[in-house]
Amino acid sequence: MRMMSSTGVQAVSSAPTVTKERDQQTTRKLYPNYKIIVLNDDFNTFEHVAKTLAKYIPNLSPDQAWQLTNQIHFEGQAVVWVGPLEQAELYHSQLTRAGLTMAPLEKA
């Protein structure tokens, strides 16, 4: 809205401007998690599997390691850890070096 002042100069009334929010938002994708799967075999003992899991899988109690060992034996396999690729590669490698029978890493 323009108004003429008494001096003949036009004054411009300024209304607040409203801007639309951006319709596009940045979508962040998380890195995928990977599953570590231990397979049943005929040469590792229950004790070795349980101790190995408890040693290399962080925050796994001995009781949880025994539960997973039973699952490996009776169901043929168990997912023993899920997480980021770099850590999954480390734990997978450690379990393999300890002699456990491992499935390839798999996206969760």
TIMIPA-845081 format. One record per residue (C-alpha): residue number from 1; residue in one letter; chain; x, y, z. Coordinates in steps of 0.02 Angstrom, whole numbers, plus 50000, padded with zeros to 5 digits. Layout:
BEGIN
(atom NUM, "A", "A", (X, Y, Z))
...
END
This chain:
BEGIN
(atom 1, "M", "A", (50000, 50000, 50000))
(atom 2, "R", "A", (50072, 50168, 49949))
(atom 3, "M", "A", (50027, 50332, 50030))
(atom 4, "M", "A", (50072, 50508, 49984))
(atom 5, "S", "A", (50146, 50606, 50125))
(atom 6, "S", "A", (50122, 50791, 50147))
(atom 7, "T", "A", (50293, 50818, 50070))
(atom 8, "G", "A", (50242, 50731, 49912))
(atom 9, "V", "A", (50357, 50583, 49943))
(atom 10, "Q", "A", (50279, 50413, 49929))
(atom 11, "A", "A", (50289, 50308, 50086))
(atom 12, "V", "A", (50285, 50121, 50068))
(atom 13, "S", "A", (50198, 50024, 50202))
(atom 14, "S", "A", (50290, 49862, 50233))
(atom 15, "A", "A", (50192, 49709, 50282))
(atom 16, "P", "A", (50283, 49558, 50351))
(atom 17, "T", "A", (50330, 49437, 50216))
(atom 18, "V", "A", (50278, 49258, 50229))
(atom 19, "T", "A", (50390, 49128, 50150))
(atom 20, "K", "A", (50335, 48951, 50117))
(atom 21, "E", "A", (50433, 48814, 50200))
(atom 22, "R", "A", (50536, 48709, 50085))
(atom 23, "D", "A", (50437, 48561, 50028))
(atom 24, "Q", "A", (50594, 48459, 50005))
(atom 25, "Q", "A", (50679, 48401, 50161))
(atom 26, "T", "A", (50845, 48314, 50172))
(atom 27, "T", "A", (50817, 48131, 50210))
(atom 28, "R", "A", (50958, 48047, 50300))
(atom 29, "K", "A", (50978, 47863, 50269))
(atom 30, "L", "A", (51059, 47759, 50402))
(atom 31, "Y", "A", (51196, 47639, 50358))
(atom 32, "P", "A", (51128, 47461, 50348))
(atom 33, "N", "A", (51159, 47338, 50488))
(atom 34, "Y", "A", (51235, 47168, 50458))
(atom 35, "K", "A", (51198, 47001, 50541))
(atom 36, "I", "A", (51330, 46882, 50606))
(atom 37, "I", "A", (51264, 46705, 50590))
(atom 38, "V", "A", (51350, 46555, 50667))
(atom 39, "L", "A", (51310, 46386, 50589))
(atom 40, "N", "A", (51301, 46216, 50672))
(atom 41, "D", "A", (51442, 46095, 50635))
(atom 42, "D", "A", (51502, 45924, 50692))
(atom 43, "F", "A", (51671, 45971, 50761))
(atom 44, "N", "A", (51653, 46119, 50882))
(atom 45, "T", "A", (51601, 46076, 51059))
(atom 46, "F", "A", (51462, 46167, 51150))
(atom 47, "E", "A", (51589, 46234, 51273))
(atom 48, "H", "A", (51704, 46302, 51137))
(atom 49, "V", "A", (51561, 46389, 51046))
(atom 50, "A", "A", (51490, 46467, 51205))
(atom 51, "K", "A", (51660, 46527, 51268))
(atom 52, "T", "A", (51705, 46597, 51096))
(atom 53, "L", "A", (51541, 46692, 51082))
(atom 54, "A", "A", (51559, 46763, 51258))
(atom 55, "K", "A", (51739, 46814, 51220))
(atom 56, "Y", "A", (51712, 46904, 51054))
(atom 57, "I", "A", (51532, 46968, 51053))
(atom 58, "P", "A", (51521, 47125, 51161))
(atom 59, "N", "A", (51399, 47129, 51306))
(atom 60, "L", "A", (51355, 46945, 51286))
(atom 61, "S", "A", (51341, 46858, 51453))
(atom 62, "P", "A", (51394, 46677, 51475))
(atom 63, "D", "A", (51210, 46629, 51495))
(atom 64, "Q", "A", (51164, 46716, 51332))
(atom 65, "A", "A", (51312, 46631, 51247))
(atom 66, "W", "A", (51246, 46461, 51304))
(atom 67, "Q", "A", (51070, 46503, 51243))
(atom 68, "L", "A", (51140, 46548, 51072))
(atom 69, "T", "A", (51247, 46391, 51071))
(atom 70, "N", "A", (51092, 46286, 51101))
(atom 71, "Q", "A", (50999, 46378, 50963))
(atom 72, "I", "A", (51145, 46347, 50844))
(atom 73, "H", "A", (51142, 46161, 50886))
(atom 74, "F", "A", (50954, 46131, 50883))
(atom 75, "E", "A", (50902, 46252, 50745))
(atom 76, "G", "A", (51058, 46241, 50637))
(atom 77, "Q", "A", (51107, 46423, 50655))
(atom 78, "A", "A", (51087, 46580, 50760))
(atom 79, "V", "A", (51107, 46766, 50732))
(atom 80, "V", "A", (51232, 46810, 50868))
(atom 81, "W", "A", (51254, 46997, 50833))
(atom 82, "V", "A", (51181, 47135, 50723))
(atom 83, "G", "A", (51263, 47302, 50690))
(atom 84, "P", "A", (51369, 47412, 50577))
(atom 85, "L", "A", (51474, 47331, 50441))
(atom 86, "E", "A", (51646, 47376, 50508))
(atom 87, "Q", "A", (51612, 47297, 50679))
(atom 88, "A", "A", (51523, 47150, 50598))
(atom 89, "E", "A", (51676, 47115, 50492))
(atom 90, "L", "A", (51787, 47117, 50646))
(atom 91, "Y", "A", (51678, 47000, 50750))
(atom 92, "H", "A", (51648, 46885, 50601))
(atom 93, "S", "A", (51836, 46873, 50572))
(atom 94, "Q", "A", (51872, 46838, 50756))
(atom 95, "L", "A", (51741, 46700, 50765))
(atom 96, "T", "A", (51805, 46624, 50603))
(atom 97, "R", "A", (51985, 46625, 50667))
(atom 98, "A", "A", (51924, 46539, 50826))
(atom 99, "G", "A", (51859, 46397, 50718))
(atom 100, "L", "A", (51671, 46428, 50718))
(atom 101, "T", "A", (51574, 46389, 50560))
(atom 102, "M", "A", (51509, 46553, 50494))
(atom 103, "A", "A", (51381, 46606, 50364))
(atom 104, "P", "A", (51433, 46754, 50255))
(atom 105, "L", "A", (51388, 46925, 50323))
(atom 106, "E", "A", (51211, 46972, 50275))
(atom 107, "K", "A", (51117, 47136, 50278))
(atom 108, "A", "A", (50992, 47141, 50420))
END
